Amino acid sequence: VQLQASGGGSVQAGDSLRLSCVASGRTFSDFSTGWFRQAPGKEREMVAAISRNGVTAWYTDSVKGRFTISRDDAANTVYLQMNSLKPEDTAVYYCNRLVNPVHWGQGTLVTVSS
């Protein structure tokens, strides 16, 4: 399976972005999926995840109430809707399987300025 994240950009604090993660070779119903981010000089962290059946979502505390993970099985895409963005959300965002992660790829850069 290959996963490709897109949708990043440069925005102002308070703005919104929607990231997309498209899978090729497998469907998202085959595995739980997470959105991760890595800020400059920091470790990669998971910010949101969605279960295989698309029912259960998890968020790290810093994004609860602002980010929403969702899945469109017809489009074989997982989304991360990011609202009320803050400068501390600036990072490269990646999507990947929670179990047996595949190649991380380049991710998509989100830059939030104050």
N, C-alpha and C positions, 0 to 999 in steps of 0.2 A: 504494500500500500504506500502511496505517496500522498502527503498532505501539503497544501499550499495556502499560506496565510496572505491576506491582502486587505487593503482598506485603510491603512495608516495614513498619517498626514501631519501637518503642522496646524495647530489650532490655538485659540485663546482659552484661558481658564474659564470654565463654565460652559464651554461648547460641548458638542456631542460628536461621536464617531461610531460607525458600525464596522467592525472587522468581520471578514469572511474567511472560512477555512473550508477548502474544497478537497474532497478525497477522491483519489483515483485508484482503482484496483480492488477496493473493498467498499462496503457501505458503513456508515457510522453506527448502524444498528448492530454491527459486529463487535463493537468495543466502546468502552467509556472514553470520553474525550475531554481533554483539558485545554484551557488557554493559560499560557505561561508568559511571563515577561522577565526581561533582564535589563536593569538600568545600568548605566555606566559605573563600573567599579563595584557592582553588587552581584550577589548570586542570583541565578534564575529562580523564580518563585512561581508557584501556581496561583492564579487569581480566581479561576472559576472552572467548574467541571460539570459535565452532564453524563448521566448514566446511560448504559447501553439502550435501555428502553425509552430514553428521552424523558423520563418522568421526574427523576430526582436531580436537583442542581445543588451545587455547593459553591460558596464564595469565601474568599479570605476577608477578614474583618474590614480591611481598609477600603474595599470596594462594595461592600454590602449596601444595598439601597441605591447604588449608582450604576452598577453594571448588571446586565442580564444576558445569560447564555441561553441560546435556543438552537433548535435544529430543524431543518427542512429536509425531510427524507427524499422528497421528490427531486430536489436539487442536489442531494447528497452534500449538503453544506451545513456547517455549524457556524453560528454567528455569535459575536460578542457586541452587544449594544452598550456603549459607554456614554453615560450622561454626566453632567456636572464635572467635567474633567478638571483635574488639578495638576499643577506643575510636577508634583511627585508621581504622577502617572506616566511621566515621560520614560520610555523604554522601548526596546524592541520586543514585539509581541509574537509569540509562536503558538501553534496548536500542535497537539500530539496525543497519542494514545496514553492512557494512564498505565497500562500494562504492556510491557515489551515495546517501549517507544521506538519509533522509526527515526530516520535521519531528520535532524532538526531543521535543516534548511536555513534560509536567510531571514525568515520572519518578516514582519512589517513594522516600520518605525513609526512610533507615535511621539510627537513632540508637543508639549503643552506649555505655552508661555503665559506668564502672569500679566 
